[in-house]
Amino acid sequence: MSTAGTPLVAPYDVLAPVYDQLIGDSGFQQIWAAFGNACRRHRITFASAADVGCGTGRFLTKLATECAPSPLFGVDRSAAMLALARRRLAGIGVALLQQDLVRLALPRPVDLITMNFNTINYLVDFDQVVQAARKIIHSLRFPGHLIFDTFLPTDDLPPLRQIICLPNVRGHWNITPLSDQRGATVKMHTCLRRGREGWVCAREIHQQRWWPLDKVKSALTAAGGRVLGVYAMCAPRPAESGDRWVQIVAKRC
């Protein structure tokens, strides 16, 4: 599949319609189970909430229908993802906001903020992590809670190439680790079948930075938060040294 002449678009502009099919569906049950475990473990209750980096709105839908917080906000910087969330949440009382995490400005503070699917890893400069932590903690009512997942650094990630060949989507994604093995650049060439238009192709470049746990904790502490626990995403237990995908639970002090 040649990339010659394929337009470069903003992250998720072409991926959004198939995001759940390719990525979201596979991780959702783990994320929802880990969220429930965190709430039970720390006796977290909430009357209002916001899901930051809400994507297509799948977590928001579950949160709205099973927990019914009000108000409930969904925040994402991608217009394409928010368009899908808006359709999915039609008739459900959720306010959707297009905002960047480092400039988070909720209409009012909430009891709970969630961030799923490694939202924080898309902040590639540590100053952004510090700014985001401050915005998030200050968007919580005292003593509100923050529940989010993140990838931690690894020392052994090789370059990867993923080939996609499905009836409605084809593509190849190249994942190149940074030289310090503390992040990666993902170059996506994706084609979607769109009725009479046939195949529509575009390129996206996604960058991730995998921040060490101590740096994430320091940013939260400096912002006025306190980390209550770090847990494995793939098992209901505290995180161990070999765990790479972890959940962090914090509160506003």
N, C-alpha and C positions, 0 to 999 in steps of 0.2 A: 504494500500500500504506500504509494508515493505521497510525500508531504509537500511537494513542489506546488507553489501557488495557493496552498491552503491558508486561509486567513487566521491570524492570531487574535483570539478574543479573551475577554476577562475570565478569570476562574469561575466555573460553573455555568457560564452562558450557554454552552452546548451540553454540558454534562447533566444539568439540572433535571431534565425530563426522565433520565434513566439512572439518576443517582441512587434511588432506593433499590432498583433492580440490581445494580452492580455493587453497591456498597452498603447502603442503609439497612436493607432487610437482614443482611447477614449478622450485623452487630447489635440490632435493636434489642433482642431479648436479653442479652447479657447486660446492656446498659439499663434496661428497665428493672431487671432483677437486682443489680447493684444499687440502684437508686432506692428500691424498697428496703434492701438490707441496711443502707445508711440511715434511712429514716427510723427504722426499728431500733437499730443499735444505739443511736444517739437521741432517741425519743424526740425526733424533729416533727413539729406540727407547724402548719402554716395556713394563713387565710388568704394570702396574696403571693404571687410568684412571677418570675420572668425566666424564660429560657433564652439564653444568649448564644448565638450561632445556631438558631433554630432550624435552619435548612428548609426542608420540605414540610415541616410541621408535624412529623410523625410523633415525636415525643410530646409535643404540645397537645395533640389530640388525645393521647392517653392520659396526660395530666389533667386536662379539662374534664374528660368524661368520668375519670375514676376519683379525682380529688377535688374538683370544682373550686379552685381558688378564684377569688375575685377581688381586685382585677388580676388578669393574667396577660402578660406581655410576651410577644415573640420578637426577637431582635436578630437581624442578619444584615450583612453588608451587600449581599448579592440580590439584585432585583429579580433575577431569574428564579432563584430559590424561593423568594418571598411570593412570587406570583403563583407558584405551585402550592405553597402553604396557604395562601389566601383561598384558593379553590378547595383545598382539603378541609379547611376550617370554616367554610361557609355555614352560617347559622349557629356557630359556636362563639361564645362571647370572648374572643381573643383579639387584642389590639396588636397589630403587626407594625414594627418600626424598622426602617432601613437606617442602620447606624453601624459605625465601626466600633469595635470593642474598646479601643483606646480613647474613644470620645463618647462613651456610653452616657446617655442622658435619659433615664426613664422619667415618665410624667410624674411619678411619685415613688418613694421608697417602698420596697416589698419585703416580705418575711423570708423569702427563699429565692435564690438565683441558682439555676443549673446551667452547665455548659457541657455538651456531649460531643462525642466523636472528635476529641482532641482539638477543640477550638483554640486552646491556648498555644498549641504547637505552630499555629500559623502566624504567630508574632515572632518575627525573625531577628529582632533587636531587643536586648534585655531592657533597655529604657522603655520599650513598648509594654513589656511585661509589668514593669513597675507602675506605669501610668494606668494600665488596665486594672491592676490589683486595686489601686486607689479608687478608680471609678466604680468598680464592683462593690467593694466594701462600703463605700459611701452611699451606694444605692440600696443598701440593706437597712431595714429598720432594726434598731437595737432590741434584742440580740439575735438578729436574723442569721440564716445559715447559707453557705455556699457549698454546692456539691458539683464536682467536675472530674473529668478523666483526662489523663495526659500520657503521652509516650515519654519514657525516660531514655537517656543515651544508651547506646550499645556500641560494642567494639568490633563487631564481626558481621556487619551488614554488607554483603556484596552488591554490586550493580545488578539490577533486575530488569527484565523485559517481560511485560505482560501482554499477551495477545487476546483480543476479544473477538469472538465470532458467534453472534447470535442473530436470530431472524431480523431483529429491528435495530441492532447496533453492532458496529464493527470498529476495531481500533487497535492501536498498539501504544502502550505506555512504557516509557523508559524511566526507571528510578535510579538516580545517581547519588550515592552518599556524598556529603561534603568531605573535604580532605581530613577534617578532624573527627569524622564519624559522629558528629553531634547534630545531624540533620540531613536533609536530602532535597534534591530538586526533582520534581516529577514532570516530565514532558509528555503531554497527552495528545495524541492524534485520534480523534473520535469522529465517527460517521454515523448519523441517524437516518433511518428510512422514514421519510415524511410523505406518504401518500403519492400524489401525482408529481411532487417535486423530485421523487427518487431519493438518492442518497445525498445528504447535506453534511459536509465535513468542516471541521474547524480544529485549531490547535489551542491548547491551554497549557500554561506553565504554573504549577503549584510549588510553593516552597514551604518547607517545614523546618523548625528548629526544635530539637529535643533538649529541653532545659533540665539540668540536674535538680534533683529533689530539694537540695538545700537552698538553691537559688530561688526556686518557686516559693518555698516556705519563707525565706527572708523578705521577698516582695510582699507577701500577704501580711507578715508581721509588721513591716514598716508602714503598711497601709492602715493598720489598726485592726487586723484580724488575728485570729488564733487558730492554728491547725489542730483539729481534734483527733484526726487519725488518717492513716494512709492504708489502702486496702487493695488486694489483688482484684482485677476486673474479671478474671476467669475462674475465681473460686471465692467462696464466702469466708475469707480469712484476712488477717493483716498481711500487708505486702512483705515479701522477702527480697533478699538481695538479687535474686535472679529474675524477678518480675519486671517486665518492661512496660506493660499497660496497666496503669494503676488509677485508682480513684482517690481523690483528696476531699476530705470533709473539713470545713472551717466555719468559723462564726465571727460575727462582729463583736468586738470587745468594748 
